[in-house]
Amino acid sequence: MTTWLQKQIILDARSRGLHLVTSEVLDQLPDFSGVGIGLLHLFIQHTSAALALNENASPDVLHDMARDLGRIVPETSAYYRHTIEGPDDMPAHTKSVLVGPDLTIPIQDGRLALGTWQGIYLCEFRDRGGRRKLLATITGQQAAG
């Protein structure tokens, strides 16, 4: 039998940067240990932040990624027209499009099938983005047995 579940997740407000949120996300999800095979889809309901999967061991990776995104999308560009919400807003929208609003992660034998060094990241592109809302959708088949 296929199961579907949808739940809103609220992430605490964070400063600009890439933040490991795997535990915070899992803590707000119901137990899916009975799911033998399935998918967790996470969708961020904002246009100035994003979700990513990346290395969860070395903080240098996050530092370097944030620096690279800042080089690709600088904040000091004179050509931005959308500036009413501050100098970090339009670059945040562009970075959000580049990184993306969603993740789909397989569920295998009741656990997320993340790679050894993978973690879920909130990519906060505003100086003060506030609490962020995710919509989590789980679908899957019950474990055999």
C-alpha positions, 0 to 999 in steps of 0.5 A: 500500500502506498502512503502519502503524508505532507507536513510543514516544517519551520526552520529557525531564523539564521544569518546569511550562510549555508546551515546544516539542518538535517537534524532539525528537518528530521526532528519535525517529521513523523517516524517513517521507519515503516516505509520500505521504499519511498521519497522525501520531497522538501520544498522551501516556500521562499524566494530568497533562500534555497535547499541543497545537499552537500558535504556535512563534514568539513565547514570549509566546504560551506565557507568556500561555497558561500564565497563562490556564490558571492563571486558569481552573484555580487551584491554591489552590481549597479544594474539591479532594478529590484532594490527596494528591499535592500542590497541583499534581496535581488542577489538572494533571489538570483542565488535561490534560482541557481541553487533551487527550491527543492530536494528529493531524497530516497527513503530506503528501509525507513531511513533517508538514503543519504550518502556518507557525507551528505547533509541537508542545507538551508542556504540563507541568502539574506542577512536576516531572512527570518524563519523559513517554511518548508513543505515536506511530502513523504510517499512510499510503500510499507516495508515488507514483512 
